[in-house]
Amino acid sequence: MISQFFVLSQRGDHIVFRDYRGEVPKGSAEIFFRKVKFWNDDEAEEAPPVFNVDGVNYIHVKVAGLFFVVTTMVNVSPSLLLELLQRIARVTKDYLGVLNEDSLRKNFILVYELLDEVIDFGYPQTTSTEVLKSYIFNEPIMVDAGRLPPLGPAAMFMQGTKRMPGTAVTKSVVANEPGGKKREEIFVDIIERISVTFSSSGYILTSEIDGTIQMKSYLTGNPEIRLALNENLSIGRTGSSSYDYRSSSGGGAVILDDCNFHESVHLDSFDIDRTLTLIPPDGEFAVMNYRMTQEFKPPFRVTALIEEAGPSRAEVLLKIRADFSANVTANTITVQMPVPSYTMRASFELEAGAVGQTTDFKEGSRRLEWNLKKASANKDHHMCILHIVGGSEHTLRAKLTFSQESHGNITKEAGPVNMNFTIPMYNASKLQVRYLQIAKKSKTYNPYRWVRYVTQANSYVARL
């Protein structure tokens, strides 16, 4: 089924390569990297996750700046292989603690040992961290995560004054701490991806939350765990709205459209008191996936306007307002807006006193880009990052110059506005973990428990 598996760096260097069937011509990794790096398509800037070159199907995902790729000559379900690649990346991170180029190079023997158990002659066998522990005998060489730049979700929870320990996202599930001891701790992450579409007048047309409760356990002996959610949690939609817009925190029951659970979860008391009972397997896994389309308060309000200012000019007004509590901060915010294809240049005007905001006009894709983040040095020469505080409002004005006169309605040739963001310690659905109870082995047994929340934009769009 799978002909080859390989991992490439951002420069195209081979870090891991395994040819299972010998049917794909040599040089496939180089062909893949050149195709991805110089992808040229009128409608897409980046190569799609699945494409075909000379009869060879290339399926890839990008994780922590690395390309995880499989090739095949046959017609295989792309979703299956994309899921397999994500699971290989996850189990590799479980064993190495840190997933990056340095850790892969230092642990290439362990990585090949994992691959030999995960895939046999091109056929997937298992991606369970717990099952693989019986067959993997090499110890990982730990990489110092303190000198690494923050990558993706690893940096989400390091914002604000209450910082999670560095081991939260950089510890192997099989390696011991210095001194031969293993720190007893468990991490529960509630991660939500929001999709919202605003009309030109600012009304919400569609809204949806895709959420997951992730768990990563470093508990020895796999004790039983009880995870309690909101008592007023309901499964299945009703015709009424559950959100009170007069309150800043929302009210009423939490209503999920549907959900599913990991195979280790027992639901004996879920219908009674909304408690999940499970014995967590080793490694990171999704305890529960859920979806919500019931009305909820979006974290940001986006307003966009474009008007003609002459025969070959136009003005754009973009405004975002943070509709969440002032003690919550958002980061990595990017606002993008496509403009007419005949736009020659753009000049920007930020609000008075704006700090840490950058603007750019992408000529190749004819797109305005507004970043509300910037790393700068303070008086103590430490790096500080701008965060968007709840309740704040930010405005950008742009003047466009066209190479020709616009014909017809200019709003049909521009937009929609797309927004990306990350908000640590905030969730729009109001799904909460009431308590996390671990079965005690002794009176002195008291492992560390970490419960964290993060909200990300999935498709956050405002029409013109």
Secondary structure as GFF3:
##gff-version 3
##sequence-region A 1 464
A	DSSP	beta_strand	4	8	.	.	.	ID=ss1
A	DSSP	beta_strand	14	19	.	.	.	ID=ss2
A	DSSP	alpha_helix	28	37	.	.	.	ID=ss3
A	DSSP	beta_strand	50	53	.	.	.	ID=ss4
A	DSSP	beta_strand	56	63	.	.	.	ID=ss5
A	DSSP	beta_strand	66	72	.	.	.	ID=ss6
A	DSSP	alpha_helix	78	96	.	.	.	ID=ss7
A	DSSP	alpha_helix	101	106	.	.	.	ID=ss8
A	DSSP	alpha_helix	108	118	.	.	.	ID=ss9
A	DSSP	beta_strand	119	120	.	.	.	ID=ss10
A	DSSP	beta_strand	123	124	.	.	.	ID=ss11
A	DSSP	alpha_helix	129	132	.	.	.	ID=ss12
A	DSSP	three_ten_helix	145	147	.	.	.	ID=ss13
A	DSSP	three_ten_helix	152	158	.	.	.	ID=ss14
A	DSSP	three_ten_helix	166	168	.	.	.	ID=ss15
A	DSSP	beta_strand	185	198	.	.	.	ID=ss16
A	DSSP	beta_strand	204	217	.	.	.	ID=ss17
A	DSSP	beta_strand	225	229	.	.	.	ID=ss18
A	DSSP	beta_strand	233	235	.	.	.	ID=ss19
A	DSSP	beta_strand	254	256	.	.	.	ID=ss20
A	DSSP	beta_strand	258	261	.	.	.	ID=ss21
A	DSSP	beta_strand	265	266	.	.	.	ID=ss22
A	DSSP	alpha_helix	270	273	.	.	.	ID=ss23
A	DSSP	beta_strand	275	278	.	.	.	ID=ss24
A	DSSP	beta_strand	283	292	.	.	.	ID=ss25
A	DSSP	beta_strand	300	310	.	.	.	ID=ss26
A	DSSP	beta_strand	313	322	.	.	.	ID=ss27
A	DSSP	beta_strand	329	338	.	.	.	ID=ss28
A	DSSP	beta_strand	343	350	.	.	.	ID=ss29
A	DSSP	beta_strand	358	362	.	.	.	ID=ss30
A	DSSP	beta_strand	367	371	.	.	.	ID=ss31
A	DSSP	beta_strand	375	377	.	.	.	ID=ss32
A	DSSP	beta_strand	383	385	.	.	.	ID=ss33
A	DSSP	beta_strand	388	389	.	.	.	ID=ss34
A	DSSP	beta_strand	393	402	.	.	.	ID=ss35
A	DSSP	three_ten_helix	410	412	.	.	.	ID=ss36
A	DSSP	beta_strand	417	424	.	.	.	ID=ss37
A	DSSP	beta_strand	433	438	.	.	.	ID=ss38
A	DSSP	beta_strand	448	462	.	.	.	ID=ss39
###
